Every structure is written in C-alpha cells, then in structure tokens.
C-alpha cells in the first residue's frame, strides 16, 4: 500500500479473482457490483454461505466477509441501498455513525482550488448518490449546512457547486465525421 501502482494492482487481482470465481460457480448471483475490493451482491439467503465458501476457496490469500441487509437496507461505499416494497432498489447517502461533518475549514490557508474541490465533491455526491429528488434536495441542504458550519460563505458554495463544462478531448474521436 502507498505505492502509486497499488490501486492498479488491487484492481487487476480482484478482476482475476472475480473472473475465476464467477465463471466456475454453480451459484450465480442476481447482482454483482464491485469497486476495488468492495462488492455488493444479491443472493438468496439459503445459498449465501455456499457462495461465500466458494469465493474464499478461489484464492486462499483473499478472504471475503458477509454483511447482510438489515430491515431491507445495506450500506455499500457511500450509499445506503434500500429495497422498497415494490422490489425496487433506491439509494440514499450513507454516513458512518462516527461521521462529524468536519471538512477543510474555509479560514485555513489552503489553496482556494482545494476548497472548491471540497464543495464540488460533496455536491457531486449529493447529486449522484440519492436516487430520488426528495433525497437529493435533503442531501443538498445537509451539505450546505455542513459547509456553512465549516466557515464556507454561501456565495462560495453556490459558485463552486455550479456544474462544470464538459472537458473537450485533446484528440478528436475518429468515429466522428
């Protein structure tokens, strides 16, 4: 860990393990989503132990653990995934119970670009993680409150959270024309 290639190596190892484990398994998960070494999957309750044993026997040096949903909810990365009564999946932002809403204070002598990044990162999460407009608006208000508590002026929050222009590629796409 700490090396610039650590993330790339972790991704390669997990892709290899994933390919081996899922291609030679009689139990196929209904859903399998992975980000680096975090996986969320959907299985019937009766086969979770069988599937976990299969995963852990695929590569003995890598051992998976299971976190089961509770009351129709499970957290994955920064999202709390929720099964609704109509069998649809929705998401809201997840915060660890120890989360404090403390971010880089506006009054610090850090570069202004870093402070803009803090605002943009939190606003992007508020825009992208919640699956419904009510939750998006609720999250946006929480972000504004947290940033204001960290000394960010409202004008700065609004300016920094404006959508950015799409980046123009340096090399034109050859499929165009």
Secondary structure as GFF3:
##gff-version 3
##sequence-region A 1 177
A	DSSP	alpha_helix	6	23	.	.	.	ID=ss1
A	DSSP	beta_strand	31	35	.	.	.	ID=ss2
A	DSSP	beta_strand	38	42	.	.	.	ID=ss3
A	DSSP	three_ten_helix	45	47	.	.	.	ID=ss4
A	DSSP	alpha_helix	48	58	.	.	.	ID=ss5
A	DSSP	beta_strand	73	76	.	.	.	ID=ss6
A	DSSP	beta_strand	79	83	.	.	.	ID=ss7
A	DSSP	beta_strand	89	93	.	.	.	ID=ss8
A	DSSP	alpha_helix	112	128	.	.	.	ID=ss9
A	DSSP	alpha_helix	133	149	.	.	.	ID=ss10
A	DSSP	alpha_helix	154	160	.	.	.	ID=ss11
###
